[in-house]
Amino acid sequence: MALTLDQFDYELPPALIAQHPLPDRSASRLLRVAEGRMEDRGIADLPDLLAPGDLLVLNDSRVIHARLFGRKATGGQVEILVERLLGPHEVLAQLRVSHKPAPGSRLTLECGVDVEVLARDDEFFRLRFHGPDDALTVIERHGRLPLPPYIERAAAQADEARYQTVFARAPGSVAAPTAGLHFDEPLLARLRDRGIELAWVTLHVGAGTFQPVRVHSLSEHRMHREHYRVPAETVQAVAAARARGARVVAVGTTSLRSLEAAALRGELTEGSGETDLFILPGFRFRVADLLLTNFHLPRSTLLMLVSAFAGMDTIRRAYAHAIARRYRFFSYGDAMLLERGSD
């Protein structure tokens, strides 16, 4: 199937882009899309929309304070947005600066830590943090929470809690796995009480998730790489769900990519690594039966992923429905529950 970028565009009124979270995590609206029909529900209805024995797979990655500020040796200001951790003292990062620094040059953070520019990798730079503390310690202690570019305000104290899932535990993301933001402890308790099981994967979301697709023909797009982990316990939980005839529900596109990346050879296997899996219509899904996901940006790889999962025509109609009924969009917005299908 020859796919182009224009096939994944839509018009979104700016007023529908959620700039703040709702007071309660589980108060978001939920558009249920089943057998091509649209049903307006709420996240609080999720336990009733699933069956006892179904398995929810959630991403436990934690957002780090990935935005740092400093100066070049020449005195020019620089903003660093960490893409991902490469090791104890090295990161891959984007730099916002008047003139891009050459390999071997030094940056000095506001906190006084020296950072060496090791190399350039397309839009990103490999950086080494010098000093007694490792890079993650410096980032968490002195960095700032990176809100998405479409949220037109600086991060506030409330975002420290609300731009994290309540089950976040593995530090490494620079953007939240947003479908998980809808869950609070009472909702998780209700799901367990109904007999719905939970399992975990880790995928560290990179800043590349916000990079625009710059090619017309999608066969030419190169996907950014992200680190993922699927533990043995999750592989066993999926197998058990299959054995009892239950459904596997991926909570968010990050959980879905983790599962499908770990099943590319046919069977879901435990392990960790980096994935640049680019999911387009025509992709063969092997693990997830349902997908809980927020609404995604026009012309984005995530919109392409959900179109692959539920069908292009189904997603077009679902987005038109959501816009007409003024759902809230993107990270702090509302959600959809999608059945796997095709046009």
N, C-alpha and C positions, 0 to 999 in steps of 0.2 A: 504494500500500500504506500503510494507516494504521498507523503504528508507535508504540508507547508505551514509556516507560522501563522498565516492569516486565518487558518481554520480554527485557531484557538484564541480568537479575539472576541471581546464583548465590551459593551459600553456600561460603565459603572458610575452612578452618581457619586461624587466625592463624599456627600453627606452620609453614605452608607458605610464608609470605612470607619470601623470602631477605633476611637482614639483613647478610650479608657475601658477597663474591665467593668462588668456589672458588679454591684455590691456583693452578690453571692455567685460563687463559681457555677453552681448547678442550676442557675436561673436562666441560662441561655435557651434560645429556641432550637428546635431540632426539626429539620425537614427530612421526613422518612420517604425514601424513594424505593418502592417495591413494585415489581412487575410493571414498571412504567408509570405507576400512579404516584401522585404527590400528596403527602399527608402532613399537615402542620401539627407538630407536637412540641415537647420540651425535653431537654436533657434529663430532667427529673423522671420522665416516662421510660427511660432506657431499660430499667429492670423488667418492665411489662412488655417491652418490645423484643426481648430475648427470651430464650427458653432455658429451663433448668438443664444444666450440663453443658451449655455453650461455654466457650473459652474466649476470654478477652486477653489480647496480647498488647501490653503497654510498653512504651519506651521510658526507661528510668534515667535517661541522660539529664544532667544538671547544667544549666546555663552558667557560664563563668563571666567574670567582670572583664570582658574582652576588649573594651575600649580604653586606650591609654593615650596620654598626651606627653609631649616632650619637645626637645629642640635638637636641631642638627648642630654640628660643630661650628657652622657658620652663623648660628643664632636663629635660623629660620624655624618656625613652628612646624611640628609634625603631629599628626594624629595616626595612631596605630590601631587597626582593628584586626585582632587575632582571628585567623581562619581556623587553625587547629594546632594542637600540641604535637610536636614531632619527637620529643624526648624530654628529659629532665630540664634542659636549658635551652632548647630550640623550639621555635614556633614558625609556622607559615602565616603571613599576615598581609593585609592590604595597608598601604601607606597613603595618607592624604597629605600632600606636601607640594610646595611650589615647584621644586625641581627634584626629581627622583634621585636618591642617593646611590652612589656607586658601591659595588662590593668592596668591603674593607673599611668603609666609613663607619663612624660611630654616632649614635643618638644617645641623648641623655634624657631620661624620663623625669617628670616633675618630682618624683620621690628621690632622685639622685642616682638611680640605677643606670649603669651603662649598658647599651644594647649595640651589638655589632651586626652590620649588614653583611651576610655571608654570600648571598647570591640572589639573582632575580629569576623568577619562574613565571613567565607571562605577566599576568596582572598582580602576582603575589611576590613577596620577598621572604627569603629564609633569614631569620634573625636569631642571634644567640644572646641570651641574657647573662651578664657577668655579675659576679658577686657571690656571697655565701648562700643565698636563697635560690631555689629552683624557679623556673618560669611561672609555674602555676601559683606558687606562694606569692610572688610579686604581683601577678595578675589579680588574684583574689583580694590581696591586701590594698592595692593601690589603683586598680582599674575601676571602670564604671560599667554598669549594666548596659548592654547594647540593645536598645529597642530597634525594631525594624524601621527602614527608611520612610515608610508610609505613615508612621505615627509621628505627627508633626509637633513634638514636644520633647523636652528632655526627660530622662528617666527620673521618677520621683521615688520617695521612700516606699510608697505602697507597691511599686513595681517589683521591689526586692522579693516580695512574697508572691505577688500575683503573676509575675512572668516566670514562675517556676511551677511545675506540677507538685502536688503534695507528696508524691512518691519519688521525686528526683533524688538520686543518690550517687551517680557516677559523673563527676565533673568532666566537661569537655565540649559542650555545645556553645555556640555563639548566637543561637536563636532557639527559642523554645519549641519543643514538639507540641504544637498548639492544641491538637485535639485532646491531649491529656489535661489541659488547663481547666476543662469543664468538671473534672472529678474532685469532689471533696470527700472527707472521711465518712459522713453520713451516706452519701451515694454509694461509695465502695462497700459499706456495711450492708446496705439494702441489696446490692448485687450478690454479695456472698450469701445472704440470708435466703435468696431465691434459688441458690444452688448454682450460680454462675461462677465459674472458676477464673482465676487470674494467672497470667504468666508474663514473663518479662524478657525484653530484648534491650540492647543498648545501641543506639545510633547517635553519634555526635554530629549535630547539625552544623554545617559550615556556613560561613558568610556567602559562599558561592550560591547558596539557595536563592539569594536575592539578585544574582547577576542576570541581566536580560539575555534572552536568546538572540543572537545577532545574525543568524543565517536564515534565509528564506526556506531552503529545503532542510527539513529536520534531520535527514540522513547525514548532514554535514555537521551537526551540533556535537560538541565534545562535552560530556557531562563532567561536573566537578566530582572529586573523590571524597568520600566520607568514611570514617572508621565505624565498624559495626561489630556486634558480638551477639551470638545466639547460643545461650548455655544449654547444656545437656538436659536440664530440667524442663526447659521450654519445648525441646524436641520431643521429650517423653509426654508432656502435657498435650501437644498437638496430636501425637499418635493415639493417646487415650481418648481424646475427643472424637477422632475419626472412628475408633473402634466402637464407641457407643452411639454413633450416628449424630453427634452434635456438630455445631458450626464453630468455625474459627473466625473471630472478629478482630481485625487489625484496628487498633486505636491509633489513627493517624497514618499519614503517608510514610513516616519514618519507620514505624513498626512494619508496615507492609513491605517496604524496600528491604528491610533487614531479613524478613522471612523469605522473600522471593530470591534475594541474593544468595541465601544459604541453601536454596533448593534448585539452583540453576542446573545442577547435574541430574535432576529428576526426583531425588529424595531429599527431604529436609535433614540437614546434618548440623551438628554443633560446630562451633568454631568462631573465629574472629578474623578480621582483616579489613581491607579497604574495598569499597564498592564504588563503581562509577556506572551502575546499572541505570540505563535510560529507558523508562517504560513508556511505550507508545501504543496506540491502538494496534491490535494484532498480536500483542504480547500474550503468551500462555501463562496464566496464573496457576500455581500449583498448591498454594497453601490457604490463602484467605478466602472465606466465603462472603463476609460482610466487611465493610470499611466505614468506620466513623471518622469523619474528617471535616475540617473547617472549609470555608470557601476560599478559593485561591486566585491569585492575580491573573489578569488577562495575559495571554502569550507566554505563560510560565510553564516550566517542565512539570510542575505539580498539577496544573490543569490538564496537561496531556496525560499524566498518570491516572487521574480519576476518570478521564474520558476512556482510557483503555479498560479500566475496571468495570465501569457501569455502561459504557457505550456512548459514543459521541453525541448522538441525537438525544439520548436520555439526559446527559449532562447539560446540553444546550437548553432543554426545556426546564430542567431543575433550576438553573441559574436565572432564567427568565422569570420563573415562579418566585424565586427568592427576592429578586429585585422588585418585582411588582408588589410583593407583600412586605417590602422594606426590612428584610433580614439584615443583620449587622455582619460585615465582611472582614475577613483576614484574621490576624492573630488573636485579637480580643473580641472577635465576633461570634456568630452562631455556628451551627454545625449541620451536617447531613449524615444520615445513616443510609448507606448504599448497599444494594445487593449486587453481587457479581453477575454480569450479563453481557450482552453485546447487541449492537444494532441489527 
